[in-house]
């Protein structure tokens, strides 16, 4: 048996571009939307902006915690009792 188990979690923004209408594209050309976006982004720290795009976690678990994690990775309440799914 192993001394510990490693759990790696990676959260990142969907790389596909959102759909945009021709009207939105023309409106963005005015620079008004860009100014709003810059003002919104200025409210965040550099770390917060990075977390909006990508975040990686790594945890070391003992065997008991590894079993609990495997059974319920998000730690959410079960809709049904174990064995009755």
N, CA, C and O atoms as a CHARMM CRD file, in Angstrom:
* protein
*
  340
    1    1 UNK  N      0.84600  -1.17200   0.00000 PROA 1      0.00000
    2    1 UNK  CA     0.00000   0.00000   0.00000 PROA 1      0.00000
    3    1 UNK  C      0.89600   1.24100   0.00000 PROA 1      0.00000
    4    1 UNK  O      2.00800   1.22300   0.52800 PROA 1      0.00000
    5    2 UNK  N      0.39700   2.29900  -0.59300 PROA 2      0.00000
    6    2 UNK  CA     1.16900   3.52700  -0.73700 PROA 2      0.00000
    7    2 UNK  C      1.07500   4.40200   0.51700 PROA 2      0.00000
    8    2 UNK  O      0.10100   4.32400   1.26600 PROA 2      0.00000
    9    3 UNK  N      2.09100   5.23000   0.73300 PROA 3      0.00000
   10    3 UNK  CA     2.10800   6.13500   1.89000 PROA 3      0.00000
   11    3 UNK  C      1.05800   7.23800   1.73500 PROA 3      0.00000
   12    3 UNK  O      0.44300   7.66400   2.71300 PROA 3      0.00000
   13    4 UNK  N      0.86200   7.68900   0.50600 PROA 4      0.00000
   14    4 UNK  CA    -0.14900   8.72000   0.24500 PROA 4      0.00000
   15    4 UNK  C     -0.54400   8.67400  -1.22100 PROA 4      0.00000
   16    4 UNK  O      0.08900   7.99900  -2.03400 PROA 4      0.00000
   17    5 UNK  N     -1.59500   9.40000  -1.54000 PROA 5      0.00000
   18    5 UNK  CA    -2.12600   9.45800  -2.89700 PROA 5      0.00000
   19    5 UNK  C     -2.14600  10.92000  -3.32100 PROA 5      0.00000
   20    5 UNK  O     -2.42400  11.80300  -2.51000 PROA 5      0.00000
   21    6 UNK  N     -1.85500  11.17200  -4.57300 PROA 6      0.00000
   22    6 UNK  CA    -1.81700  12.53900  -5.08900 PROA 6      0.00000
   23    6 UNK  C     -3.06300  12.80100  -5.92400 PROA 6      0.00000
   24    6 UNK  O     -3.40500  12.02900  -6.82000 PROA 6      0.00000
   25    7 UNK  N     -3.73100  13.90100  -5.61200 PROA 7      0.00000
   26    7 UNK  CA    -4.89000  14.35000  -6.37400 PROA 7      0.00000
   27    7 UNK  C     -4.50000  15.65400  -7.04300 PROA 7      0.00000
   28    7 UNK  O     -4.07200  16.59500  -6.37500 PROA 7      0.00000
   29    8 UNK  N     -4.64700  15.71400  -8.36000 PROA 8      0.00000
   30    8 UNK  CA    -4.36200  16.93700  -9.11300 PROA 8      0.00000
   31    8 UNK  C     -5.66200  17.43500  -9.73100 PROA 8      0.00000
   32    8 UNK  O     -6.38500  16.68500 -10.38700 PROA 8      0.00000
   33    9 UNK  N     -5.93900  18.69300  -9.51200 PROA 9      0.00000
   34    9 UNK  CA    -7.14200  19.32100 -10.05600 PROA 9      0.00000
   35    9 UNK  C     -6.70500  20.52500 -10.86600 PROA 9      0.00000
   36    9 UNK  O     -5.91500  21.34700 -10.40000 PROA 9      0.00000
   37   10 UNK  N     -7.21800  20.62400 -12.07100 PROA 10     0.00000
   38   10 UNK  CA    -6.89300  21.74700 -12.94000 PROA 10     0.00000
   39   10 UNK  C     -8.20500  22.36400 -13.42600 PROA 10     0.00000
   40   10 UNK  O     -9.06100  21.68000 -13.98600 PROA 10     0.00000
   41   11 UNK  N     -8.34000  23.65500 -13.20200 PROA 11     0.00000
   42   11 UNK  CA    -9.54200  24.38600 -13.60400 PROA 11     0.00000
   43   11 UNK  C     -9.11300  25.45600 -14.59100 PROA 11     0.00000
   44   11 UNK  O     -8.23400  26.26400 -14.29300 PROA 11     0.00000
   45   12 UNK  N     -9.73400  25.46500 -15.77100 PROA 12     0.00000
   46   12 UNK  CA    -9.35100  26.46100 -16.75500 PROA 12     0.00000
   47   12 UNK  C    -10.55000  26.90300 -17.57800 PROA 12     0.00000
   48   12 UNK  O    -11.54900  26.19300 -17.68600 PROA 12     0.00000
   49   13 UNK  N    -10.42800  28.08700 -18.15100 PROA 13     0.00000
   50   13 UNK  CA   -11.50200  28.65600 -18.95600 PROA 13     0.00000
   51   13 UNK  C    -11.66100  27.86100 -20.24400 PROA 13     0.00000
   52   13 UNK  O    -10.68300  27.37200 -20.81100 PROA 13     0.00000
   53   14 UNK  N    -12.88000  27.73900 -20.69000 PROA 14     0.00000
   54   14 UNK  CA   -13.17700  27.07500 -21.95800 PROA 14     0.00000
   55   14 UNK  C    -12.48100  27.84400 -23.08000 PROA 14     0.00000
   56   14 UNK  O    -12.72700  29.03900 -23.24200 PROA 14     0.00000
   57   15 UNK  N    -11.61900  27.18900 -23.85600 PROA 15     0.00000
   58   15 UNK  CA   -10.85700  27.91300 -24.88100 PROA 15     0.00000
   59   15 UNK  C    -11.66800  28.30900 -26.11700 PROA 15     0.00000
   60   15 UNK  O    -11.19200  29.10000 -26.93200 PROA 15     0.00000
   61   16 UNK  N    -12.87500  27.77900 -26.27100 PROA 16     0.00000
   62   16 UNK  CA   -13.66600  28.15500 -27.44800 PROA 16     0.00000
   63   16 UNK  C    -14.19900  29.57300 -27.27400 PROA 16     0.00000
   64   16 UNK  O    -14.54900  29.98700 -26.16900 PROA 16     0.00000
   65   17 UNK  N    -14.25300  30.29400 -28.35900 PROA 17     0.00000
   66   17 UNK  CA   -14.70900  31.68300 -28.32700 PROA 17     0.00000
   67   17 UNK  C    -16.22800  31.74500 -28.24800 PROA 17     0.00000
   68   17 UNK  O    -16.91100  30.94100 -28.88300 PROA 17     0.00000
   69   18 UNK  N    -16.76900  32.68900 -27.47800 PROA 18     0.00000
   70   18 UNK  CA   -18.22400  32.83700 -27.42800 PROA 18     0.00000
   71   18 UNK  C    -18.73300  33.37200 -28.76200 PROA 18     0.00000
   72   18 UNK  O    -18.01800  34.07300 -29.47800 PROA 18     0.00000
   73   19 UNK  N    -19.96800  33.03300 -29.08000 PROA 19     0.00000
   74   19 UNK  CA   -20.53800  33.55100 -30.32000 PROA 19     0.00000
   75   19 UNK  C    -20.78000  35.05300 -30.16800 PROA 19     0.00000
   76   19 UNK  O    -21.12200  35.53200 -29.08700 PROA 19     0.00000
   77   20 UNK  N    -20.60300  35.77200 -31.24300 PROA 20     0.00000
   78   20 UNK  CA   -20.77600  37.22600 -31.23400 PROA 20     0.00000
   79   20 UNK  C    -21.55700  37.62100 -32.48000 PROA 20     0.00000
   80   20 UNK  O    -21.29400  37.13000 -33.57800 PROA 20     0.00000
   81   21 UNK  N    -22.51100  38.50700 -32.29100 PROA 21     0.00000
   82   21 UNK  CA   -23.32500  38.95400 -33.41900 PROA 21     0.00000
   83   21 UNK  C    -22.61500  40.09100 -34.15600 PROA 21     0.00000
   84   21 UNK  O    -21.70400  40.72200 -33.62100 PROA 21     0.00000
   85   22 UNK  N    -23.04200  40.33400 -35.37000 PROA 22     0.00000
   86   22 UNK  CA   -22.47300  41.42400 -36.15900 PROA 22     0.00000
   87   22 UNK  C    -22.68600  42.75600 -35.44800 PROA 22     0.00000
   88   22 UNK  O    -21.81100  43.62100 -35.46100 PROA 22     0.00000
   89   23 UNK  N    -23.85200  42.91400 -34.82900 PROA 23     0.00000
   90   23 UNK  CA   -24.15700  44.15000 -34.09400 PROA 23     0.00000
   91   23 UNK  C    -23.16300  44.35100 -32.94100 PROA 23     0.00000
   92   23 UNK  O    -22.66400  45.45600 -32.73200 PROA 23     0.00000
   93   24 UNK  N    -22.88500  43.28600 -32.20500 PROA 24     0.00000
   94   24 UNK  CA   -21.92200  43.37500 -31.09900 PROA 24     0.00000
   95   24 UNK  C    -20.52400  43.69600 -31.61900 PROA 24     0.00000
   96   24 UNK  O    -19.77700  44.44500 -30.98900 PROA 24     0.00000
   97   25 UNK  N    -20.17700  43.13300 -32.75700 PROA 25     0.00000
   98   25 UNK  CA   -18.87500  43.38200 -33.35400 PROA 25     0.00000
   99   25 UNK  C    -18.72500  44.84900 -33.73700 PROA 25     0.00000
  100   25 UNK  O    -17.68600  45.45500 -33.47400 PROA 25     0.00000
  101   26 UNK  N    -19.75400  45.42700 -34.35800 PROA 26     0.00000
  102   26 UNK  CA   -19.70700  46.83800 -34.74700 PROA 26     0.00000
  103   26 UNK  C    -19.69600  47.75700 -33.52600 PROA 26     0.00000
  104   26 UNK  O    -19.01300  48.78100 -33.50900 PROA 26     0.00000
  105   27 UNK  N    -20.46900  47.37200 -32.50300 PROA 27     0.00000
  106   27 UNK  CA   -20.50600  48.18400 -31.28900 PROA 27     0.00000
  107   27 UNK  C    -19.14700  48.16400 -30.60200 PROA 27     0.00000
  108   27 UNK  O    -18.72300  49.17800 -30.04800 PROA 27     0.00000
  109   28 UNK  N    -18.46400  47.03600 -30.62900 PROA 28     0.00000
  110   28 UNK  CA   -17.14500  46.92200 -30.00900 PROA 28     0.00000
  111   28 UNK  C    -16.13200  47.80700 -30.71100 PROA 28     0.00000
  112   28 UNK  O    -15.16100  48.25000 -30.09700 PROA 28     0.00000
  113   29 UNK  N    -16.35200  48.07100 -32.00300 PROA 29     0.00000
  114   29 UNK  CA   -15.43900  48.92700 -32.74500 PROA 29     0.00000
  115   29 UNK  C    -15.41600  50.35000 -32.19800 PROA 29     0.00000
  116   29 UNK  O    -14.44000  51.07400 -32.39100 PROA 29     0.00000
  117   30 UNK  N    -16.48900  50.75500 -31.51500 PROA 30     0.00000
  118   30 UNK  CA   -16.55900  52.12100 -31.00300 PROA 30     0.00000
  119   30 UNK  C    -15.57800  52.34800 -29.85200 PROA 30     0.00000
  120   30 UNK  O    -15.22900  53.48800 -29.54600 PROA 30     0.00000
  121   31 UNK  N    -15.14300  51.28400 -29.23100 PROA 31     0.00000
  122   31 UNK  CA   -14.22000  51.41800 -28.11000 PROA 31     0.00000
  123   31 UNK  C    -14.92500  51.53100 -26.77100 PROA 31     0.00000
  124   31 UNK  O    -14.28400  51.41700 -25.72600 PROA 31     0.00000
  125   32 UNK  N    -16.22700  51.75000 -26.78300 PROA 32     0.00000
  126   32 UNK  CA   -16.97400  51.89100 -25.53200 PROA 32     0.00000
  127   32 UNK  C    -16.97200  50.58800 -24.73500 PROA 32     0.00000
  128   32 UNK  O    -16.75000  50.59600 -23.52500 PROA 32     0.00000
  129   33 UNK  N    -17.21800  49.47200 -25.41700 PROA 33     0.00000
  130   33 UNK  CA   -17.21100  48.18200 -24.73200 PROA 33     0.00000
  131   33 UNK  C    -15.82200  47.84900 -24.20700 PROA 33     0.00000
  132   33 UNK  O    -15.67800  47.27300 -23.12800 PROA 33     0.00000
  133   34 UNK  N    -14.80400  48.21300 -24.97400 PROA 34     0.00000
  134   34 UNK  CA   -13.43000  47.93700 -24.53900 PROA 34     0.00000
  135   34 UNK  C    -13.10800  48.73600 -23.28300 PROA 34     0.00000
  136   34 UNK  O    -12.45800  48.22400 -22.37200 PROA 34     0.00000
  137   35 UNK  N    -13.55300  49.97400 -23.22800 PROA 35     0.00000
  138   35 UNK  CA   -13.31900  50.80800 -22.04300 PROA 35     0.00000
  139   35 UNK  C    -14.02100  50.21100 -20.82300 PROA 35     0.00000
  140   35 UNK  O    -13.46900  50.21900 -19.72300 PROA 35     0.00000
  141   36 UNK  N    -15.24000  49.69100 -21.01500 PROA 36     0.00000
  142   36 UNK  CA   -15.97500  49.05300 -19.91700 PROA 36     0.00000
  143   36 UNK  C    -15.24300  47.80500 -19.44500 PROA 36     0.00000
  144   36 UNK  O    -15.12800  47.56000 -18.24400 PROA 36     0.00000
  145   37 UNK  N    -14.74900  47.02000 -20.39400 PROA 37     0.00000
  146   37 UNK  CA   -14.02900  45.80000 -20.04700 PROA 37     0.00000
  147   37 UNK  C    -12.75400  46.12100 -19.26000 PROA 37     0.00000
  148   37 UNK  O    -12.45700  45.46100 -18.26400 PROA 37     0.00000
  149   38 UNK  N    -12.01800  47.11100 -19.69700 PROA 38     0.00000
  150   38 UNK  CA   -10.79200  47.50900 -18.99900 PROA 38     0.00000
  151   38 UNK  C    -11.11200  48.00800 -17.59800 PROA 38     0.00000
  152   38 UNK  O    -10.39800  47.68900 -16.64700 PROA 38     0.00000
  153   39 UNK  N    -12.17300  48.78500 -17.46300 PROA 39     0.00000
  154   39 UNK  CA   -12.57500  49.27400 -16.14400 PROA 39     0.00000
  155   39 UNK  C    -12.95100  48.11200 -15.22600 PROA 39     0.00000
  156   39 UNK  O    -12.61900  48.12300 -14.04100 PROA 39     0.00000
  157   40 UNK  N    -13.63700  47.11700 -15.76700 PROA 40     0.00000
  158   40 UNK  CA   -14.01500  45.94000 -14.98000 PROA 40     0.00000
  159   40 UNK  C    -12.77800  45.14200 -14.55900 PROA 40     0.00000
  160   40 UNK  O    -12.67400  44.70000 -13.41400 PROA 40     0.00000
  161   41 UNK  N    -11.85400  44.96700 -15.48300 PROA 41     0.00000
  162   41 UNK  CA   -10.65000  44.19400 -15.18600 PROA 41     0.00000
  163   41 UNK  C     -9.75300  44.89800 -14.17400 PROA 41     0.00000
  164   41 UNK  O     -9.03000  44.23700 -13.42900 PROA 41     0.00000
  165   42 UNK  N     -9.78800  46.20200 -14.13700 PROA 42     0.00000
  166   42 UNK  CA    -8.98000  46.96600 -13.18200 PROA 42     0.00000
  167   42 UNK  C     -9.41800  46.75000 -11.73800 PROA 42     0.00000
  168   42 UNK  O     -8.69500  47.11900 -10.81200 PROA 42     0.00000
  169   43 UNK  N    -10.59400  46.15400 -11.53500 PROA 43     0.00000
  170   43 UNK  CA   -11.08700  45.88900 -10.18300 PROA 43     0.00000
  171   43 UNK  C    -10.45100  44.63500  -9.58000 PROA 43     0.00000
  172   43 UNK  O    -10.58400  44.38800  -8.38200 PROA 43     0.00000
  173   44 UNK  N     -9.76300  43.84700 -10.40300 PROA 44     0.00000
  174   44 UNK  CA    -9.17300  42.59400  -9.96500 PROA 44     0.00000
  175   44 UNK  C     -7.66700  42.73400  -9.74600 PROA 44     0.00000
  176   44 UNK  O     -7.00700  43.56400 -10.37100 PROA 44     0.00000
  177   45 UNK  N     -7.14400  41.90800  -8.84800 PROA 45     0.00000
  178   45 UNK  CA    -5.69300  41.82800  -8.68200 PROA 45     0.00000
  179   45 UNK  C     -5.13700  40.93000  -9.79300 PROA 45     0.00000
  180   45 UNK  O     -5.89300  40.23700 -10.47400 PROA 45     0.00000
  181   46 UNK  N     -3.83300  40.94900  -9.96600 PROA 46     0.00000
  182   46 UNK  CA    -3.19500  40.09600 -10.96800 PROA 46     0.00000
  183   46 UNK  C     -3.49800  38.62900 -10.69200 PROA 46     0.00000
  184   46 UNK  O     -3.78300  37.87000 -11.61900 PROA 46     0.00000
  185   47 UNK  N     -3.43900  38.22300  -9.42700 PROA 47     0.00000
  186   47 UNK  CA    -3.71600  36.82500  -9.06800 PROA 47     0.00000
  187   47 UNK  C     -5.16400  36.45800  -9.37700 PROA 47     0.00000
  188   47 UNK  O     -5.42900  35.36500  -9.87800 PROA 47     0.00000
  189   48 UNK  N     -6.09900  37.35100  -9.08800 PROA 48     0.00000
  190   48 UNK  CA    -7.51100  37.07800  -9.38700 PROA 48     0.00000
  191   48 UNK  C     -7.73800  36.92000 -10.89300 PROA 48     0.00000
  192   48 UNK  O     -8.50700  36.06000 -11.32100 PROA 48     0.00000
  193   49 UNK  N     -7.07600  37.74100 -11.68000 PROA 49     0.00000
  194   49 UNK  CA    -7.20200  37.63300 -13.14100 PROA 49     0.00000
  195   49 UNK  C     -6.64400  36.30200 -13.63200 PROA 49     0.00000
  196   49 UNK  O     -7.22800  35.66900 -14.51100 PROA 49     0.00000
  197   50 UNK  N     -5.52000  35.87900 -13.07000 PROA 50     0.00000
  198   50 UNK  CA    -4.95100  34.58800 -13.46100 PROA 50     0.00000
  199   50 UNK  C     -5.89000  33.44700 -13.08800 PROA 50     0.00000
  200   50 UNK  O     -6.04900  32.49400 -13.85100 PROA 50     0.00000
  201   51 UNK  N     -6.50700  33.54200 -11.92000 PROA 51     0.00000
  202   51 UNK  CA    -7.43700  32.49700 -11.47800 PROA 51     0.00000
  203   51 UNK  C     -8.68100  32.42000 -12.36100 PROA 51     0.00000
  204   51 UNK  O     -9.30300  31.36200 -12.45700 PROA 51     0.00000
  205   52 UNK  N     -9.05000  33.52400 -13.00600 PROA 52     0.00000
  206   52 UNK  CA   -10.18400  33.50800 -13.92500 PROA 52     0.00000
  207   52 UNK  C     -9.88600  32.65500 -15.15700 PROA 52     0.00000
  208   52 UNK  O    -10.80700  32.17900 -15.82100 PROA 52     0.00000
  209   53 UNK  N     -8.61300  32.46400 -15.46200 PROA 53     0.00000
  210   53 UNK  CA    -8.20300  31.74200 -16.65900 PROA 53     0.00000
  211   53 UNK  C     -7.72600  30.32800 -16.33700 PROA 53     0.00000
  212   53 UNK  O     -8.07700  29.37800 -17.03700 PROA 53     0.00000
  213   54 UNK  N     -6.92500  30.18700 -15.27800 PROA 54     0.00000
  214   54 UNK  CA    -6.33500  28.87600 -14.98900 PROA 54     0.00000
  215   54 UNK  C     -5.92700  28.77100 -13.52600 PROA 54     0.00000
  216   54 UNK  O     -5.36900  29.70900 -12.95600 PROA 54     0.00000
  217   55 UNK  N     -6.21200  27.62500 -12.92900 PROA 55     0.00000
  218   55 UNK  CA    -5.79900  27.36500 -11.54300 PROA 55     0.00000
  219   55 UNK  C     -5.52400  25.87200 -11.40300 PROA 55     0.00000
  220   55 UNK  O     -6.29400  25.04100 -11.88300 PROA 55     0.00000
  221   56 UNK  N     -4.42400  25.54600 -10.74400 PROA 56     0.00000
  222   56 UNK  CA    -4.03800  24.15100 -10.55300 PROA 56     0.00000
  223   56 UNK  C     -3.84700  23.89600  -9.06200 PROA 56     0.00000
  224   56 UNK  O     -3.25500  24.70800  -8.35000 PROA 56     0.00000
  225   57 UNK  N     -4.35700  22.75400  -8.60100 PROA 57     0.00000
  226   57 UNK  CA    -4.23600  22.34200  -7.20300 PROA 57     0.00000
  227   57 UNK  C     -3.60800  20.96100  -7.16300 PROA 57     0.00000
  228   57 UNK  O     -3.78400  20.16000  -8.08100 PROA 57     0.00000
  229   58 UNK  N     -2.87200  20.68800  -6.09000 PROA 58     0.00000
  230   58 UNK  CA    -2.34400  19.35000  -5.87300 PROA 58     0.00000
  231   58 UNK  C     -2.44600  19.05100  -4.38800 PROA 58     0.00000
  232   58 UNK  O     -2.01700  19.84200  -3.54800 PROA 58     0.00000
  233   59 UNK  N     -3.02700  17.88400  -4.07600 PROA 59     0.00000
  234   59 UNK  CA    -3.21400  17.47600  -2.68800 PROA 59     0.00000
  235   59 UNK  C     -2.64600  16.07900  -2.49400 PROA 59     0.00000
  236   59 UNK  O     -2.69200  15.24900  -3.40200 PROA 59     0.00000
  237   60 UNK  N     -2.10900  15.82600  -1.30700 PROA 60     0.00000
  238   60 UNK  CA    -1.65100  14.49600  -0.92500 PROA 60     0.00000
  239   60 UNK  C     -2.63900  13.96700   0.11900 PROA 60     0.00000
  240   60 UNK  O     -2.89500  14.60500   1.14000 PROA 60     0.00000
  241   61 UNK  N     -3.17800  12.79800  -0.16600 PROA 61     0.00000
  242   61 UNK  CA    -4.20000  12.21300   0.69700 PROA 61     0.00000
  243   61 UNK  C     -3.72100  10.89900   1.29400 PROA 61     0.00000
  244   61 UNK  O     -3.00700  10.13000   0.64900 PROA 61     0.00000
  245   62 UNK  N     -4.12300  10.65500   2.53200 PROA 62     0.00000
  246   62 UNK  CA    -3.89300   9.34500   3.13500 PROA 62     0.00000
  247   62 UNK  C     -4.89400   8.36200   2.51000 PROA 62     0.00000
  248   62 UNK  O     -5.79400   8.77400   1.77800 PROA 62     0.00000
  249   63 UNK  N     -4.73900   7.08300   2.79500 PROA 63     0.00000
  250   63 UNK  CA    -5.60700   6.06000   2.19400 PROA 63     0.00000
  251   63 UNK  C     -7.07100   6.28800   2.55900 PROA 63     0.00000
  252   63 UNK  O     -7.93800   6.18700   1.69100 PROA 63     0.00000
  253   64 UNK  N     -7.36400   6.59200   3.80900 PROA 64     0.00000
  254   64 UNK  CA    -8.75400   6.80800   4.22900 PROA 64     0.00000
  255   64 UNK  C     -9.37200   7.99600   3.48400 PROA 64     0.00000
  256   64 UNK  O    -10.51600   7.92300   3.03400 PROA 64     0.00000
  257   65 UNK  N     -8.61900   9.08000   3.35600 PROA 65     0.00000
  258   65 UNK  CA    -9.11900  10.26800   2.64900 PROA 65     0.00000
  259   65 UNK  C     -9.24300  10.00000   1.14600 PROA 65     0.00000
  260   65 UNK  O    -10.14800  10.51600   0.49100 PROA 65     0.00000
  261   66 UNK  N     -8.32500   9.19000   0.60500 PROA 66     0.00000
  262   66 UNK  CA    -8.38200   8.83900  -0.81000 PROA 66     0.00000
  263   66 UNK  C     -9.67000   8.07500  -1.10100 PROA 66     0.00000
  264   66 UNK  O    -10.32400   8.33500  -2.11100 PROA 66     0.00000
  265   67 UNK  N    -10.04000   7.14400  -0.23800 PROA 67     0.00000
  266   67 UNK  CA   -11.27900   6.38700  -0.42700 PROA 67     0.00000
  267   67 UNK  C    -12.50100   7.30200  -0.37700 PROA 67     0.00000
  268   67 UNK  O    -13.42000   7.16100  -1.18300 PROA 67     0.00000
  269   68 UNK  N    -12.50900   8.24400   0.57400 PROA 68     0.00000
  270   68 UNK  CA   -13.61900   9.19900   0.66900 PROA 68     0.00000
  271   68 UNK  C    -13.68100  10.09100  -0.56700 PROA 68     0.00000
  272   68 UNK  O    -14.76400  10.37100  -1.08000 PROA 68     0.00000
  273   69 UNK  N    -12.52200  10.53600  -1.04500 PROA 69     0.00000
  274   69 UNK  CA   -12.47100  11.39500  -2.22000 PROA 69     0.00000
  275   69 UNK  C    -12.98300  10.66800  -3.45900 PROA 69     0.00000
  276   69 UNK  O    -13.76800  11.22700  -4.22700 PROA 69     0.00000
  277   70 UNK  N    -12.54700   9.43400  -3.65700 PROA 70     0.00000
  278   70 UNK  CA   -12.97500   8.65100  -4.81000 PROA 70     0.00000
  279   70 UNK  C    -14.49700   8.46100  -4.79600 PROA 70     0.00000
  280   70 UNK  O    -15.14500   8.54000  -5.84000 PROA 70     0.00000
  281   71 UNK  N    -15.05700   8.21200  -3.62100 PROA 71     0.00000
  282   71 UNK  CA   -16.48900   7.97900  -3.49000 PROA 71     0.00000
  283   71 UNK  C    -17.31500   9.24100  -3.73100 PROA 71     0.00000
  284   71 UNK  O    -18.45100   9.15700  -4.19800 PROA 71     0.00000
  285   72 UNK  N    -16.75500  10.40800  -3.41900 PROA 72     0.00000
  286   72 UNK  CA   -17.51900  11.65200  -3.53600 PROA 72     0.00000
  287   72 UNK  C    -16.53600  12.81000  -3.73900 PROA 72     0.00000
  288   72 UNK  O    -16.26700  13.55000  -2.79400 PROA 72     0.00000
  289   73 UNK  N    -15.99600  12.98300  -4.95200 PROA 73     0.00000
  290   73 UNK  CA   -14.93500  13.96800  -5.20200 PROA 73     0.00000
  291   73 UNK  C    -15.27600  15.41000  -4.81800 PROA 73     0.00000
  292   73 UNK  O    -14.39700  16.15400  -4.38500 PROA 73     0.00000
  293   74 UNK  N    -16.52300  15.80600  -4.96800 PROA 74     0.00000
  294   74 UNK  CA   -16.88900  17.18900  -4.65200 PROA 74     0.00000
  295   74 UNK  C    -17.40000  17.36100  -3.21900 PROA 74     0.00000
  296   74 UNK  O    -17.64800  18.48300  -2.77800 PROA 74     0.00000
  297   75 UNK  N    -17.55600  16.26800  -2.50500 PROA 75     0.00000
  298   75 UNK  CA   -18.01600  16.35400  -1.12500 PROA 75     0.00000
  299   75 UNK  C    -19.44400  16.83000  -0.99300 PROA 75     0.00000
  300   75 UNK  O    -19.82900  17.37800   0.04000 PROA 75     0.00000
  301   76 UNK  N    -20.23500  16.62200  -2.03900 PROA 76     0.00000
  302   76 UNK  CA   -21.62500  17.06600  -2.02400 PROA 76     0.00000
  303   76 UNK  C    -22.51500  16.02500  -1.37300 PROA 76     0.00000
  304   76 UNK  O    -22.20600  14.83400  -1.40800 PROA 76     0.00000
  305   77 UNK  N    -23.61800  16.46100  -0.78000 PROA 77     0.00000
  306   77 UNK  CA   -24.56500  15.48100  -0.20300 PROA 77     0.00000
  307   77 UNK  C    -25.10100  14.56300  -1.30500 PROA 77     0.00000
  308   77 UNK  O    -25.35100  15.00500  -2.42700 PROA 77     0.00000
  309   78 UNK  N    -25.26900  13.30700  -0.97800 PROA 78     0.00000
  310   78 UNK  CA   -25.81100  12.36200  -1.95800 PROA 78     0.00000
  311   78 UNK  C    -27.32300  12.51000  -2.04700 PROA 78     0.00000
  312   78 UNK  O    -28.00000  12.76100  -1.05100 PROA 78     0.00000
  313   79 UNK  N    -27.83900  12.34600  -3.27400 PROA 79     0.00000
  314   79 UNK  CA   -29.28500  12.36000  -3.47400 PROA 79     0.00000
  315   79 UNK  C    -29.90400  11.08700  -2.93000 PROA 79     0.00000
  316   79 UNK  O    -31.04600  11.09200  -2.46900 PROA 79     0.00000
  317   80 UNK  N    -29.15000   9.99100  -2.98300 PROA 80     0.00000
  318   80 UNK  CA   -29.62000   8.70500  -2.49500 PROA 80     0.00000
  319   80 UNK  C    -28.54000   8.10500  -1.59100 PROA 80     0.00000
  320   80 UNK  O    -27.37600   8.49900  -1.65500 PROA 80     0.00000
  321   81 UNK  N    -28.93100   7.17100  -0.77100 PROA 81     0.00000
  322   81 UNK  CA   -27.96500   6.52200   0.10700 PROA 81     0.00000
  323   81 UNK  C    -27.02900   5.62800  -0.69500 PROA 81     0.00000
  324   81 UNK  O    -27.44000   5.07400  -1.71500 PROA 81     0.00000
  325   82 UNK  N    -25.77200   5.47300  -0.25800 PROA 82     0.00000
  326   82 UNK  CA   -24.86000   4.57800  -0.97000 PROA 82     0.00000
  327   82 UNK  C    -25.46100   3.18900  -1.12000 PROA 82     0.00000
  328   82 UNK  O    -26.09900   2.66500  -0.20700 PROA 82     0.00000
  329   83 UNK  N    -25.24100   2.60600  -2.29500 PROA 83     0.00000
  330   83 UNK  CA   -25.76300   1.26900  -2.55700 PROA 83     0.00000
  331   83 UNK  C    -27.18500   1.27000  -3.07200 PROA 83     0.00000
  332   83 UNK  O    -27.71100   0.21700  -3.43200 PROA 83     0.00000
  333   84 UNK  N    -27.82800   2.44300  -3.11700 PROA 84     0.00000
  334   84 UNK  CA   -29.21800   2.52300  -3.60200 PROA 84     0.00000
  335   84 UNK  C    -29.31400   3.34900  -4.88000 PROA 84     0.00000
  336   84 UNK  O    -30.41400   3.70700  -5.29900 PROA 84     0.00000
  337   85 UNK  N    -28.17400   3.65700  -5.50700 PROA 85     0.00000
  338   85 UNK  CA   -28.18700   4.47400  -6.73400 PROA 85     0.00000
  339   85 UNK  C    -28.73200   3.69400  -7.89300 PROA 85     0.00000
  340   85 UNK  O    -28.81800   4.21700  -9.00400 PROA 85     0.00000
